[in-house]
Amino acid sequence: MKKVLFILIAIIIVSFANACEICGCGVGNYYIGILPQFNHRFLGLRYHFNSFHTRLNDDPTQFSNDFYQTIELWGGINIGKRWQVLAFVPYNFNHHVSDEGTKNLSGLGDIAILANYKLFDRTSKNNQLSQQLWVGAGIKLPTGKFEIDNNDPDVAAVANSQIGSGTTDILLNAMYNIRVGKLGINSSAGYKINTTNKQDYKFGNKASVNSFVYYATPVGNMVIAPNLGLLYDHTEPSALQSTKVNLTGGSLLQGSLGAEISFGRMATGFNMQLPIDQNFASNQTKERVKGMVHISFAF
């Protein structure tokens, strides 16, 4: 049913390339998290998922349960001592179950490329204290499919359930890491500037702030780093033909629990995220759980 679709949410955990039916953050988001350690290059796979439940306040018989998944190829390369380039290639699977039936969408999402510059990298003589600060910018390409009918009365729902956003968008990013002995804090902030696509639809700009505390412990040939984190997103309303779309925009605060494990040139990890506070669609849509697992290889 289209009324329920209008107030669904799906976010990329990052992530990257999931829709947000009500808040309007749109497809084509991206998530960095704690980067694997690498000197020259790395290549990896990540699997993201998140789930949501919607029930209309004025008609409880109208509901939807939604599950979004992304398999993402990502990688990075260091250029000299100061530059780093990251790339994200997602493939999305969207699954909707509502009082009207089941709907599935899948396909290549929006590819993103990000370049970071290291402002400073300082390590104490005894290697007990280290700090790094990166700033960067990037571009998200309209490689995912976007096709809507502007005359559809539920155009916002249709737009937000697409695999791609149909726009070329600007990504701004900053990352700071500090480690004292085995204890570290990894923090990042990002801002995504969305443009208007060929069908006059513009997803709202999005600001994100994340911070993770981790503790790296050697165990044999491995290093295990459990981590706890907080993630906050704020999304502006979307617009169609320069007119604000109702029930879009909002905020979400999440808590995260995970671990990173490295051995040799291989790294793997996971995290689970649960909402602490959320403000979408008059509380008709609720995020339930979000998670990610990954594996990467440095070379």
C-alpha positions as CSV (number, residue, x, y, z in Angstrom):
1,M,0.0,0.0,0.0
2,K,1.3,3.4,-1.0
3,K,0.3,5.2,2.2
4,V,2.6,3.0,4.2
5,L,5.4,3.3,1.7
6,F,5.3,7.0,2.1
7,I,6.4,6.7,5.7
8,L,9.0,4.0,5.5
9,I,12.6,4.5,6.4
10,A,15.7,2.8,5.1
11,I,19.2,4.1,5.8
12,I,22.7,2.9,4.6
13,I,24.7,1.9,7.7
14,V,26.1,3.2,6.5
15,S,25.9,3.1,5.3
16,F,25.5,3.7,1.6
17,A,22.7,3.3,-0.9
18,N,19.6,2.6,1.1
19,A,16.5,4.8,1.0
20,C,14.8,6.7,3.7
21,E,11.1,6.9,3.0
22,I,10.0,9.4,5.6
23,C,13.1,11.3,6.7
24,G,14.1,11.8,3.1
25,C,17.8,11.3,3.6
26,G,17.6,9.4,0.3
27,V,19.6,6.7,-1.4
28,G,23.3,7.0,-1.9
29,N,24.5,7.6,1.6
30,Y,27.8,6.2,2.7
31,Y,29.5,4.9,5.8
32,I,33.2,4.7,6.6
33,G,33.5,3.4,10.2
34,I,36.9,2.3,11.5
35,L,39.2,1.9,8.5
36,P,41.4,-1.3,8.3
37,Q,45.1,-0.6,8.8
38,F,47.0,-0.6,5.5
39,N,50.3,0.9,4.2
40,H,49.6,1.0,0.5
41,R,46.2,-0.5,-0.7
42,F,43.3,-2.6,0.6
43,L,40.3,-4.2,-0.9
44,G,37.3,-5.6,0.9
45,L,33.7,-6.7,1.0
46,R,31.1,-5.4,3.5
47,Y,27.5,-6.5,4.2
48,H,25.1,-4.0,5.7
49,F,21.6,-4.6,6.8
50,N,18.9,-2.6,8.6
51,S,15.2,-3.1,9.5
52,F,12.2,-0.9,10.2
53,H,8.6,-1.1,11.3
54,T,5.8,1.3,10.2
55,R,2.2,1.5,11.5
56,L,-0.1,4.4,10.7
57,N,-1.5,6.3,13.7
58,D,-4.8,7.0,11.9
59,D,-5.2,3.5,10.6
60,P,-3.4,0.7,12.5
61,T,-4.4,-1.9,9.9
62,Q,-1.9,-0.2,7.5
63,F,1.6,-1.4,8.4
64,S,5.0,-2.3,6.8
65,N,8.0,-4.3,7.9
66,D,11.1,-3.6,5.8
67,F,14.5,-5.1,5.5
68,Y,17.3,-3.5,3.6
69,Q,20.6,-5.2,2.6
70,T,23.7,-4.0,0.8
71,I,26.7,-6.0,-0.4
72,E,29.5,-3.5,-0.9
73,L,32.9,-3.7,-2.6
74,W,35.2,-1.1,-1.2
75,G,38.9,-0.3,-1.2
76,G,41.5,2.3,-0.6
77,I,44.9,3.4,-1.8
78,N,47.5,5.6,-0.1
79,I,49.3,8.1,-2.5
80,G,52.5,9.3,-1.0
81,K,52.5,10.2,2.7
82,R,49.5,12.5,2.7
83,W,46.8,11.4,0.3
84,Q,44.3,8.6,0.5
85,V,41.6,7.6,-2.0
86,L,38.6,5.4,-1.1
87,A,35.9,3.9,-3.4
88,F,32.5,2.3,-2.6
89,V,30.5,0.2,-5.0
90,P,27.2,-1.1,-3.5
91,Y,24.7,-3.6,-4.6
92,N,21.3,-3.3,-2.9
93,F,18.5,-5.6,-1.9
94,N,15.3,-4.0,-0.6
95,H,12.5,-6.2,0.9
96,H,9.1,-4.7,1.9
97,V,6.3,-6.7,3.5
98,S,3.1,-4.7,4.1
99,D,-0.7,-5.2,4.4
100,E,-0.7,-4.9,0.6
101,G,1.8,-7.8,0.0
102,T,5.5,-8.2,-0.7
103,K,7.8,-6.1,-2.8
104,N,11.5,-6.6,-3.7
105,L,13.9,-4.3,-5.4
106,S,17.6,-5.0,-6.2
107,G,20.4,-3.6,-8.3
108,L,23.6,-1.6,-8.4
109,G,23.5,1.4,-6.1
110,D,25.3,4.7,-6.3
111,I,29.1,4.5,-6.5
112,A,31.1,7.0,-4.4
113,I,34.7,8.1,-4.5
114,L,36.4,10.0,-1.6
115,A,39.8,11.6,-1.4
116,N,41.4,12.4,2.0
117,Y,44.3,14.5,2.9
118,K,46.3,13.9,6.1
119,L,46.7,17.2,8.0
120,F,49.0,15.7,10.6
121,D,50.3,12.3,11.9
122,R,52.1,12.4,15.2
123,T,53.5,9.5,17.2
124,S,55.5,9.8,20.5
125,K,59.0,8.4,20.7
126,N,57.8,5.5,22.9
127,N,54.9,4.8,20.5
128,Q,52.4,5.1,23.3
129,L,50.6,8.2,21.9
130,S,49.6,8.7,18.3
131,Q,47.2,11.1,16.5
132,Q,46.0,11.5,12.9
133,L,43.7,14.0,11.4
134,W,42.3,13.6,7.9
135,V,40.0,15.9,5.9
136,G,38.5,15.1,2.5
137,A,35.9,15.5,-0.1
138,G,34.3,13.2,-2.7
139,I,31.6,12.6,-5.2
140,K,28.6,10.2,-5.3
141,L,27.7,9.2,-8.9
142,P,24.2,8.5,-10.2
143,T,24.9,4.8,-11.1
144,G,21.8,3.4,-9.3
145,K,18.5,3.3,-11.1
146,F,16.0,6.2,-10.4
147,E,12.7,6.3,-12.2
148,I,9.5,8.0,-10.9
149,D,6.3,9.6,-12.2
150,N,6.2,13.2,-10.9
151,N,2.4,13.1,-11.1
152,D,2.1,10.1,-8.8
153,P,0.3,11.3,-5.6
154,D,2.8,9.1,-3.6
155,V,5.8,10.3,-5.5
156,A,7.9,10.7,-2.3
157,A,7.4,7.0,-1.5
158,V,8.3,5.9,-5.0
159,A,11.4,8.2,-5.0
160,N,12.7,6.9,-1.7
161,S,12.3,3.2,-2.6
162,Q,14.6,3.5,-5.7
163,I,17.9,1.8,-5.9
164,G,19.7,5.1,-6.7
165,S,19.1,8.8,-6.3
166,G,19.6,10.0,-9.8
167,T,22.0,12.7,-8.6
168,T,25.7,13.6,-8.5
169,D,26.3,14.7,-4.9
170,I,29.2,16.2,-3.0
171,L,30.6,14.5,0.1
172,L,32.6,16.3,2.8
173,N,34.5,14.4,5.5
174,A,36.9,14.7,8.4
175,M,38.4,11.9,10.5
176,Y,40.4,12.1,13.8
177,N,42.1,9.2,15.6
178,I,43.9,9.3,18.9
179,R,45.5,6.3,20.6
180,V,47.0,6.1,24.1
181,G,48.7,2.7,24.5
182,K,46.0,0.1,23.6
183,L,43.1,2.5,24.0
184,G,41.9,4.7,21.1
185,I,39.1,6.9,20.0
186,N,38.1,7.2,16.3
187,S,35.8,10.0,15.4
188,S,34.4,11.3,12.0
189,A,32.1,14.0,10.7
190,G,30.5,14.2,7.3
191,Y,28.2,16.3,5.3
192,K,26.4,15.2,2.1
193,I,25.2,17.9,-0.3
194,N,22.5,16.6,-2.6
195,T,21.7,18.0,-5.9
196,T,18.4,18.0,-7.9
197,N,18.0,15.1,-10.4
198,K,16.6,15.2,-13.9
199,Q,13.1,14.6,-12.6
200,D,13.2,17.6,-10.3
201,Y,13.5,15.6,-7.0
202,K,16.1,16.6,-4.4
203,F,16.9,14.5,-1.3
204,G,17.6,16.5,1.8
205,N,21.2,17.2,2.8
206,K,22.6,15.0,5.5
207,A,25.0,15.7,8.4
208,S,26.6,12.8,10.3
209,V,28.9,12.6,13.4
210,N,30.3,9.2,14.7
211,S,32.7,8.3,17.4
212,F,34.1,4.9,18.5
213,V,36.2,3.9,21.5
214,Y,38.3,0.8,21.0
215,Y,40.8,-1.2,22.9
216,A,43.4,-3.2,20.8
217,T,44.7,-6.4,22.5
218,P,47.3,-8.7,20.9
219,V,46.2,-12.4,21.1
220,G,48.8,-14.7,19.5
221,N,49.2,-13.5,15.9
222,M,46.0,-11.5,16.0
223,V,45.0,-8.1,17.3
224,I,41.5,-7.9,18.6
225,A,39.9,-4.5,19.1
226,P,36.4,-4.4,20.6
227,N,34.7,-1.1,20.3
228,L,31.7,1.0,21.5
229,G,30.3,3.9,19.5
230,L,27.7,6.6,19.1
231,L,26.3,7.7,15.7
232,Y,24.2,10.7,15.0
233,D,22.5,11.7,11.7
234,H,20.4,14.8,10.9
235,T,18.7,15.0,7.5
236,E,17.0,18.1,6.0
237,P,13.6,17.8,4.2
238,S,13.4,16.6,0.6
239,A,11.9,18.8,-2.2
240,L,10.0,18.1,-5.4
241,Q,10.1,21.0,-8.0
242,S,11.5,23.2,-5.2
243,T,8.6,22.4,-2.9
244,K,9.2,20.8,0.5
245,V,8.0,17.2,0.7
246,N,5.9,16.5,3.8
247,L,7.1,14.1,6.5
248,T,10.7,14.2,5.3
249,G,13.8,15.2,7.3
250,G,14.6,14.1,10.9
251,S,17.3,12.8,13.2
252,L,18.6,9.6,14.6
253,L,21.0,8.7,17.5
254,Q,22.3,5.2,17.7
255,G,24.6,3.2,19.9
256,S,27.0,0.7,18.5
257,L,28.8,-2.4,19.7
258,G,31.4,-4.2,17.6
259,A,34.9,-5.6,17.2
260,E,37.8,-5.5,14.7
261,I,40.2,-8.4,14.3
262,S,43.4,-8.2,12.2
263,F,46.0,-11.0,11.5
264,G,48.7,-10.4,9.0
265,R,47.3,-8.6,5.9
266,M,43.7,-9.6,6.6
267,A,41.2,-7.8,8.7
268,T,37.6,-8.6,9.6
269,G,35.0,-7.1,11.9
270,F,31.4,-6.4,12.7
271,N,29.1,-4.0,14.5
272,M,25.5,-3.8,15.6
273,Q,23.6,-0.6,16.0
274,L,20.5,0.1,18.0
275,P,18.5,3.4,18.1
276,I,18.7,5.5,21.3
277,D,16.6,8.3,20.1
278,Q,14.8,8.9,16.8
279,N,12.5,11.5,15.4
280,F,10.8,10.5,12.1
281,A,7.2,10.8,10.8
282,S,5.5,11.6,14.1
283,N,6.9,8.3,15.5
284,Q,5.0,6.2,13.0
285,T,8.2,4.7,11.7
286,K,10.8,3.1,14.0
287,E,14.2,1.8,13.2
288,R,14.8,-1.6,14.8
289,V,18.4,-2.8,14.3
290,K,21.2,-2.2,11.9
291,G,24.5,-4.1,11.4
292,M,27.6,-4.6,9.3
293,V,30.2,-7.3,8.8
294,H,33.3,-7.0,6.6
295,I,36.5,-8.6,5.5
296,S,39.5,-6.8,3.8
297,F,42.9,-7.6,2.5
298,A,45.9,-5.2,2.5
299,F,48.5,-5.5,-0.3
